[in-house]
Amino acid sequence: MELDPATLFPKLLLGIVGDADEIMKKADGWDSATQWRWWQNTQATAAAVVSGVVPFPFVLATTPASMLFTYRKMAHVAWGIGKDLNAHIEPLDDMLLITGIWAGGIKTASLTAARFATPIVSGALVSYAGVALAAAAKQVPVKEIAIRKIIEKAFPELSKTVAIKIGQEGGKQFTIRVIPLGGFISGGMTLASMTSFSRSATVYYSKKRQVLGTAQ
């Protein structure tokens, strides 16, 4: 059975970042939000170091895996910050917007009540309908263009800047891992990325609480 690209994207994103409810329950088990962030940072950094000390040919496979794991840990840190600030949490939409802030594609001033009220991930459903009609008119199989077009149509303000940011981060990781001790330098770079993402999450959820009020 062929998967519907409109539902595939949220599933792919969820598969990368994990279930927010489960993550926040785990975060509740820690004494403080600071300790929770430290543990997530430690896991991401350790994974970067380990995946960066393998022989060169294997780095081509371990680097993307490490970056996906880092993004997963970024999500866990971000949701923990949102919970600690008692802000409303829409896990996947929040992660995309925080990523946009981190990548420099979204300004804090643009985070208005209207922006928070506009669904992003579920907006892919609307985008998918438009993509399907366009594909039918051109007699092009939807599956060949859907995922990329959905991303571009559902949140065009994110797609380009995030792609550039991820490309830059990936390029630096690949480059640094081919030199001696590159894995350890990669770990430091990963920690720096985690820290800057945490700052973006703090800015985002602080603004969201200011605009929408507290979650409870």
Secondary structure, 3 states (H helix, E strand, C coil): CCCCHHHHHHHHHHHHHCCHHHHHHHHHCCCCHHHHHHHHHHHHHHHHHHHHCCCHHHHHHHHHHHHHHHHHHHHHHHHHHHHHCCCCCCHHHHHHHHHHHHHCCCCHHHCCHHHHHCCCCCHHHHHHHHHHHHHHHHCCCHHHHHHHHHHHHHCHHHHHHHHHHHHHHHHHHHHHCCCCCHHHHHHHHHHHHHHHHHHHHHHHHHHHHHHHCCCC
